[in-house]
Amino acid sequence: MAYLPQNQVNFQNSAPVPQNTYAAQNALVPQNKAPSSLRRDNYPKPPYQQLGRDGRRQLSTRTSDDSGLITQVMDTDRSHDRPYDATPVSLKHILQAVDVIFSRVTKPDVHANLLVPGSAVVPTGAHTEALEHHEKALLASLSSLHDNYEIPVSLFNAISCEIFCKWMSGEDANKTTMDILHIVQNYDWDEKVVLALGAFSVKDGEFWLVAQLYNTNVLAKAVGTLRQLPEILERTSTVLKSKFDAYNNLVTTVFKVTKCIVQLQEVRRDPHLTPELESTTSSTAHIPTAVYWTIRSIVIAASQLLGITGMGPDHLTEAWELSSLSHKLENIHSHLQETLNRLYDIIQRKKDDEALAAIAYILETPHIDNTKTLRVLFYKDDQPALYDGYNKRRVDIDVLKRKVVILFLSDLNVAQENEYMIADQMYSEKRQFPTRLESQYEIVWVPIEDNWTEAKYQQFETLRNGMEWYSVYHPSVVSPTVIRYIRKQDKWNFVKKPLLVVMDPQGKIVHTNAVHMMCVFGSAAYPFTNNRERLLWEEEKWRIELLADSLDQNLVTWIHEGKYICLYGGEEITWIREFTRAAKSVALEAGIQLELLYVGKSKAKEQNLKSIMRMIEEEKLSHVLDWNLIWFFWIRLESMWQSKGQQLKNELLSSSQLSTTDSFSLRNDPVLKGIISLLSFGSTERGWAVIGTGSADMSKANGEHMLRSLKEYAAWEMKRRELGFTPALNDYLAGVYKSAPHHCTNLMLPATGLMPETVACAECGRLMERYTMFRCCTD
């Protein structure tokens, strides 16, 4: 039979072939002693032991057929036919005890010039403190074990006999491994390997226990003397140090793989891991092979231990061969750990999905009150989860019981957001009129961040302390599962823009973003439900009152007096001068009372717009809306677009007429068409204007067409006498549109909320081309 040369080891996972390369171990005979006739090195050597060129014994794991090895290993398993009287195995307790043993014997320290693993007497200082801490941890681990669990002593003895006795008969490592697998055939795979490791650890620990007590215990000194312990330990710290280190490393790796096998088997029993999910990882395929190689490594380690302790042959396995075996086990461990991590991920996702479904059910179902819903959203170790920003104190969620609650979701850059200003204005009004029905709600700020840092926690506290409404006391009161629900696209779909999610007194979510209806209708939107939003829009039509709604006190007065109101904008001062003069002239000729109010443009640069406003006021061209209200006029228009558009979309969805957002965008709704027109006007620097009375229809047009129509007033003056001012102007504007050679209309919308694929042009009705724009403006 051919043998592997000493400088080659084959670790292929294949069926074992009988070897004459039994992993012989070296007896440590003190060099100053003559060999005794009773010493182990005088035992006859097995007939088929192989020696290398230097006389050292070689470790061989050469196999010939991978499928054959798996078949042989699987044939030993009878775990499904386990007898009722089979000794139960407490894996947790055995592993804890083994862990303590290996923690003591694989961490050597110098004691009396001898290498004594886990010596209790070590140099003073930091090393001493570290060792004491280690000892306390081991003691705590042992103290946690229950005294009433059963130890399978008979199995330990049978396995120990296989490991430590049969090597003298020349039996190779593979044969011994298979014999052990037959002994534990009625046990599951994790139990098989734990039983083998437990049997080995007992013998391993017995020797090192004597070594540790050698200088402090008379009995240990006597036993150690008979075993020639000082000479053995001296050689482990000198000539055999590399082999001893390789042995320690192999034992440590065996323990790692064993724990991984146990964890893998435990995870496979998790009820969340269905057979379908488990099949995606092939978690069971490699366990028998891993068990085989782990037990085989235990057999090799045992023979090495006998050689080190002077009870075996005088030729130990080479350190590099043990290292090769350790490397193989490390590869096995890496593969098992990867599989284990995948299973953990699968189980965690399943648990998260179940938790998410439970949260969704609670949030989307009415209850007696909102207590249960609030406790799902905000909970931290039975501690008060909220912070009262007005009274500056920590409070429990009971302060929100049976109230309408608005959850203000945002990141930490909230102070400059339009939604924050809208909520702040609403809450200030609530504080001013606390007893009226529309004020019976509370706001809770919930910060959402991807990665919390110490700096972000400090920023959170600063923001929280500056708010008058409620907030979470600490971001950790909102669980990751709740945050996942908040971010989920088909739930609340929080990305970056703030959301104001409304919960009714029964704890049901009645609006996933009420900020737009609050911006458009103010306190009239209470109690901020989807149904309330629908009713408010049903009462509305395209009129000046909808656009102007209490923006300026002058507007309220003008509407009450029945005057015509002209809202206009743009950044071309030349057009503004021409238009205001023409408008005043036509009003005088038509005998109507007309008031003009400049409202700027959307997303204008402050310096440019304030310059134009100053010129308008200095030249007394018209009234000017306050700068602090111009932004709100345009933000409110965008909110109208979002709110009204969403209502139309919901109507089409409920009637099963909406397959895509395209059909919604083409709906002939006069209010939505008017909103789109003004947003289009506000997206350019060119002038524009709308003219009408409080509740009647309006005329709207870009600056060029409106100015032309006013200058040509004489052409439609008779129509004005017949139809009225606004209808006659609209009729003439229609002709101007048709005769115009071309036009260019833009529409800029925020890329949040409602975003249809197509939008019809406000002037001609054709579908507009779609572009994507990225904008950063700090002005």
GUZA-156306 format. One record per residue (C-alpha): x, y, z; residue in three letters. Coordinates in pm, whole numbers, plus 50000, padded with zeros to 5 digits. Example, Ala and Ser with C-alpha at 12.3 -4.5 7.8 and 13.67 -1.06 7.14 Angstrom:
<rs>
512304955050780ALA513674989450714SER
</rs>
This chain:
<rs>
500005000050000MET501235034849912ALA501585060250187TYR501525098050179LEU504965113650200PRO505575133950511GLN505305167250333ASN501855160050192GLN498455156650357VAL495265150250162ASN492095163050327PHE489575154750053GLN486085147250185ASN485885111750058SER485385076450185ALA488215064350408PRO490575037050299VAL492295016450572PRO495535033450652GLN498845021950790ASN499325058150885THR497795057251228TYR498365090551405ALA500995077951647ALA501905098951944GLN505215104652119ASN505805094552480ALA507775120752667LEU510525100652838VAL512775122953049PRO516205122352884GLN518005117653213ASN516065085753291LYS516725051053153ALA513725035152982PRO511785011853206SER510414978553094SER506954991653193LEU507165023152984ARG504815027152690ARG507655029952439ASP508424993152499ASN504984982752381TYR505024965152043PRO504264989351763LYS501174983351549PRO502124962651246PRO501074988750989TYR502305021051145GLN504025044250899GLN507115064150983LEU508275094450788GLY511805099750667ARG512725114751004ASP511115086751201GLY508055107551294ARG504585093051260ARG502295108751004GLN498645118951020LEU496705109050710SER493115117150624THR493345104950267ARG489975093350136THR488905081149796SER485195087549746ASP483235116749892ASP479835101049837SER481105068949995GLY482165087250313LEU478795104750343ILE476995071650286THR479025053950556GLN478475082150804VAL474755084450732MET474375046550767ASP475485049151131THR472605072451220ASP469635057251402ARG468455089051575SER464925084951440HIS464695050451607ASP465805063051946ARG464875038852228PRO462625052752499TYR465215044452766ASP468115062252591ALA469965085452826THR468885121552765PRO471655145852675VAL471705181052816SER473755197852546LEU473795231752713LYS475165218853043HIS477765195952888ILE479015223552659LEU479255247852950GLN481365223253147ALA483545215852843VAL483975253152786ASP485245257453142VAL487675228353105ILE489125240852777PHE489265276552903SER491575264553180ARG493775240452988VAL494315259952667THR495605291952829LYS499035282852971PRO501045304153211ASP504545300153349VAL504605284853698HIS507845274853869ALA509575274353531ASN506995249553401LEU504345255553134LEU501155249753329VAL497905256953146PRO495615279153351GLY497975282053646SER496455300253939ALA499795315854029VAL500925341153771VAL502865373653770PRO501195402753948THR499695433653787GLY497305436153496ALA497805399253412HIS496635389753759THR493525411453733GLU492695396953393ALA493085361553524LEU490915368653827GLU488225382553600HIS488505351253383HIS488245328953691GLU485115347153811LYS483515343153469ALA484255305653470LEU482895302153823LEU479735320753727ALA479335297853426SER479625266853644LEU477315281353910SER474615285753647SER474535247953586LEU471765228553750HIS472805199653970ASP469905177353868ASN470725171653502TYR471795136653407GLU475325129253285ILE475595100353035PRO478555084953221VAL478285051153051SER478425067452710LEU481385088452818PHE483225057152932ASN482465038352610ALA483605067152393ILE486665073252610SER487665036852569CYS487425040352192GLU489445072452192ILE492185064452443PHE492515026552445CYS492145012652096LYS495035032551956TRP497415006652107MET495864979551888SER496844998451577GLY493335010051487GLU493425040551263ASP491545073351324ALA488835066451068ASN487955032351217LYS487815047251567THR485625075851443THR483155051951280MET483065030451595ASP482195061251803ILE479425070251557LEU478005035351607HIS478075039951985ILE476055072251959VAL473885060551670GLN470615067051856ASN471425103551920TYR470975133651695ASP473955148551513TRP474605176351761ASP474365151852050GLU476815127851884LYS479595153551861VAL478915168152209VAL479115133552367LEU482455126552196ALA483835160352297LEU482605156152654GLY484345122352690ALA487595136952557PHE487415168152777SER487155147153094VAL490475129753026LYS492045162052907ASP490935180553218GLY492065152853457GLU495695155553354PHE495825193553368TRP494005194153701LEU496915174253850VAL499355197753677ALA497725228653824GLN497605214854179LEU501075199354166TYR502775225154392ASN499825231354626THR498235197454688ASN500005166954834VAL497845141854650LEU498365159654320ALA502125160954385LYS502225123754451ALA500255115154136VAL502305139953934GLY505555125154058THR504535090353950LEU503605104553610ARG506925123253592GLN504955155353552LEU507835180453590PRO509755164953301GLU506625163853083ILE505745200153148LEU509295211353098GLU509375195952752ARG505965211052660THR507495244952719SER510655237852515THR511155211052251VAL507465202252223LEU506115237552240LYS505125239251871SER503285205851897LYS501595216552218PHE500485249252056ASP499175230351754ALA497305206851990TYR495745236352176ASN494715252151849ASN493125219851727LEU491145215852050VAL489935251952030THR488835247251669THR487045214651754VAL485095232952023PHE484175260951781LYS482855236551521VAL480955217051787THR479205248251913LYS478335257851556CYS476815223351489ILE474745226051808VAL473565260951714GLN472715249451363LEU470635220351489GLN468925243151740GLU468065268651472VAL466655241351249ARG464135233751524ARG462885269751527ASP459165270351433PRO459765300751211HIS462035280250986LEU459685261950752THR461005233550531PRO460585256150229GLU462735283450382LEU465325258850510GLU465665243050166SER467065275950035THR470195271950251THR470985234350231SER471505236250606SER471405198550669THR473595186950382ALA476965192650549HIS476195185050914ILE476995147350902PRO480295154350728THR481105181550983ALA480295157651268VAL482545130851119TYR485555153751083TRP485035169151426THR484955135151599ILE487915123851391ARG489805154751505SER488925146151865ILE490445111651811VAL493635127251672ILE493755152451957ALA493355124252211ALA496275104852069SER498335136652071GLN497415142452435LEU498605107152522LEU501875114252349GLY502345147352530ILE501535132752871THR504055104452830GLY501595075852802MET501905068652429GLY504525061452160PRO507555082952142ASP506815098451806HIS504235126451807LEU502325138451506THR504055167651339GLU502755202351434ALA502175212051072TRP499945181751023GLU497795191551320LEU497705226851183SER496475213250850SER493685194951028LEU492835226651222SER492705245350893HIS490275219750751LYS488055223751056LEU488245261651023GLU486955258350667ASN484135235950788ILE483345261051064HIS483345289750816SER480875271650593HIS478625261650884LEU478735296851028GLN477785311450692GLU474825287550674THR473915295651033LEU473975332850962ASN471725328050661ARG469265308350874LEU469385335151143TYR468615361150876ASP465705340450742ILE464255335551090ILE464735371951181GLN463015383150863ARG460145359350937LYS459875373051292LYS460065408651162ASP457345401450908ASP455125386851179GLU455815416551408ALA455125440151118LEU451835422651043ALA450855424751411ALA451675461951421ILE449765467851097ALA446705450451238TYR446755471151555ILE447325504151373LEU444685497751109GLU441945484651340THR439725506051566PRO439855499251940HIS438035511652249ILE440645539152277ASP444105546752141ASN446105533052436THR446985499952272LYS448025516651949THR450215542152129LEU451925514952333ARG452775496852011VAL454315528451869LEU456085540652182PHE457435516752445TYR460645514852647LYS461015492652955ASP457735504353115ASP459175539453143GLN457275571053037PRO457865572552663ALA456955608752583LEU458245643552657TYR455905672852721ASP457565701852541GLY455265727952696TYR455805717653059ASN459325703652997LYS458815670053167ARG458665632953091ARG455125619153064VAL453345586452991ASP451225580252682ILE448075582952897ASP448145620652835VAL447045612652477LEU444255588652571LYS441065593252364ARG442515623052177LYS443185629251810VAL446955624351781VAL449075637751496ILE452375619251458LEU454915643551316PHE457505621751140LEU460725637951022SER464495636151029ASP466585660051238LEU466635687150970ASN463045695451053VAL463265731451173ALA463615745750821GLN460935724050663GLU457665739150543ASN455755711650723GLU457285722751054TYR456155758650999MET452635747050908ILE452395724951216ALA453835752451435ASP451275777551307GLN448425752951364MET449625744651716TYR450005781551808SER446385786551704GLU445395756551914LYS447175771452217ARG445405804552159GLN441945788252152PHE442335756852367PRO438635750352438THR437185750452088ARG436445717451917LEU439095722251645GLU441795724251913SER441175689652062GLN444245672651923TYR447915667852013GLU451105665951808ILE453895640951883VAL457245645351711TRP458845612351608VAL462395616551469PRO463505590751212ILE467205586651133GLU469185558550969ASP472205559551199ASN472065575751540TRP475285590551674THR476105609451992GLU476025642051798ALA472585633351658LYS471285624952006TYR472415659252126GLN470805675751824GLN467595656551898PHE467515669052258GLU468085704852146THR465215702751897LEU462935684552142ARG463495710752412ASN462595738452168GLY459185724052075MET455925731252259GLU454175699252153TRP454935663852263TYR457835643152134SER459315609152208VAL461515611052517TYR464265592452336HIS464475578351981PRO464865543152121SER461215542252233VAL460335536251867VAL461255500551778SER463005490951451PRO459875471851346THR457725502951389VAL460255523151189ILE460125496450918ARG456325500350910TYR456715538250889ILE459085535250593ARG457165507950410LYS455975520650073GLN452485505950100ASP452085518850457LYS453215553950555TRP456045555950300ASN458295579350498PHE461425587750297VAL462725622150386LYS459935647650364LYS458045651550694PRO454685634250734LEU451785642750965LEU450045609551030VAL446695612151209VAL445345587551466MET441735590351581ASP440665586451948PRO440085549151888GLN443685544151777GLY442975539351407LYS445145556951148ILE442745579250953VAL445245598750739HIS448815590450644THR449755626550568ASN447375654250670ALA449905682250620VAL448405692550284HIS444815694750407MET446055713750714MET447955737950491CYS444935743450263VAL442055744250513PHE443725751950846GLY441765743351160SER438685736350945ALA440395703650852ALA439795689451203TYR439645660051279PRO442045656050982PHE440565624350835THR440475613750471ASN436705616650481ASN436885652250615ARG439315661350335GLU436925647050076ARG433975666850215LEU435945699350218LEU436925695449854TRP433365687049753GLU432335721049886GLU435065739449696GLU435245753749345LYS437815773849151TRP437465808749306ARG439445836849461ILE438305827049813GLU440055793249771LEU443315809849663LEU443265839149903ALA441745823450218ASP442775848050491SER446265853050349LEU445925890650398ASP443365910850590GLN442845932850285ASN441715902150091LEU439045894150348VAL437785930050329THR437785930949948TRP435895897949924ILE433345910250178HIS432875942649978GLU432355923149653GLY435315938749474LYS437155923049183TYR440525909949293ILE443545904749071CYS446375882649194LEU449425885548976TYR453125876548980GLY456345873048787GLY459745889648798GLU459625911848486GLU459225947148620ILE458525961348273THR455555938048227TRP454365945848581ILE454285983048507ARG452405978248178GLU449965953248324PHE449035973148635THR448426004648428ARG446305985448178ALA444315967648452ALA443526000148632LYS442506016448304SER440145987948208VAL438615987348556ALA437886024548527LEU436336020348181GLU434305989748285ALA433136006548603GLY434285978948835ILE436185980749162GLN439475962449111LEU442215956249366GLU445615942849255LEU447845921749481LEU451355910649387TYR452175874949508VAL455615869849350GLY456635835949213LYS457295800949335SER460735793849482LYS461955828749404ALA465325842349512LYS464755864949808GLU466975893449694GLN465435895749346ASN461865893649469LEU462305919049748LYS463805943249496SER460725940249273ILE458385943549573MET460165975449677ARG459795990849329MET456065981649319ILE455505998649653GLU457636029249572GLU455856034249238GLU452486025749398LYS451686001249122LEU449605978049346SER449345961349684HIS452105936749773VAL451685905049977LEU453995903850276ASP457265885350205TRP456635860950489ASN453305851350329LEU454475847949968ILE456195814550041TRP453015802550211PHE450865812149911PHE452935789649683TRP453395761749938ILE449625761849987ARG449135758749610LEU451415728349606GLU449435713849897SER446225719649698MET447775699949414TRP448685671249646GLN445435671349845SER442975676049560LYS444905652849333GLY444955625249596GLN441205628749646GLN440555624849276LEU442855594949264LYS441045578849561ASN437705584249390GLU438905566949075LEU440455538749275LEU437235532949467SER435325531449139SER437935508248980SER438515533148697GLN442185539648770LEU444745515748629SER447605540648627THR448095576448740THR447885587748375ASP444085585948361SER443895606748676PHE446105634148532SER443765639148235LEU440615642148443ARG438715673648351ASN438475688348702ASP438305726748694PRO439865731049039VAL442815708548960LEU443235725048619LYS443295759248785GLY445875747749042ILE448105733748767ILE447785766548576SER448985787648868LEU451815763448950LEU452855765648585SER452765803648601PHE454795803948920GLY457475781548770SER458705809148532THR459905844948563GLU457225857048319ARG454175875648437GLY450715860948492TRP447405870948647ALA444055858048773VAL441015880748808ILE437685874148977GLY435325881449265THR435185861849591GLY433015832249499SER432525835949122ALA434525821148837ASP437965835248759MET439935845148453SER443525833248432LYS446255837048174ALA449975841848130ASN451245877448127GLY451425881547750GLU447855870247685HIS446355888447982MET448065921247893LEU446975918347527ARG443385911247628SER443265941547860LEU444805964447598LYS442175952347349GLU439305958447593TYR437345977347331ALA437045945247128ALA435105927247399TRP433485956447580GLU430065948347433MET430425911947539LYS431225924547890ARG427915943247902ARG426115911447793GLU427905884147997LEU429725902148273GLY433365911148316PHE434925877248395THR432935856048143PRO433615881347867ALA437335882247948LEU437485844147945ASN435745843247608ASP438225867747458TYR441205849747615LEU440095817647441ALA440455834947107GLY443835849047203VAL445065813747287TYR443995801146947LYS445675829246760SER448925828146954ALA451775813846740PRO453285793247019HIS453765790947394HIS456145774447641CYS454725763647976THR456715748648261ASN455495731248575LEU457785724648872MET456465700549134LEU458155686249443PRO459165649849388ALA457155637749688THR453615625649736GLY451405625549429LEU453435624249105MET451565613948788PRO453335601848480GLU451665628448260THR450165663248309VAL448055682848059ALA449225717747966CYS447245744848145ALA447005765947828GLU446395742047538CYS445535708847704GLY448265688647532ARG450395664447735LEU453515681147867MET456995666247826GLU458495653148149ARG461995661548275TYR463825655448601THR465475684648778MET467745684249083PHE467905717049272ARG469945730249562CYS469205765649670CYS470245780850002THR468915815549919ASP
</rs>
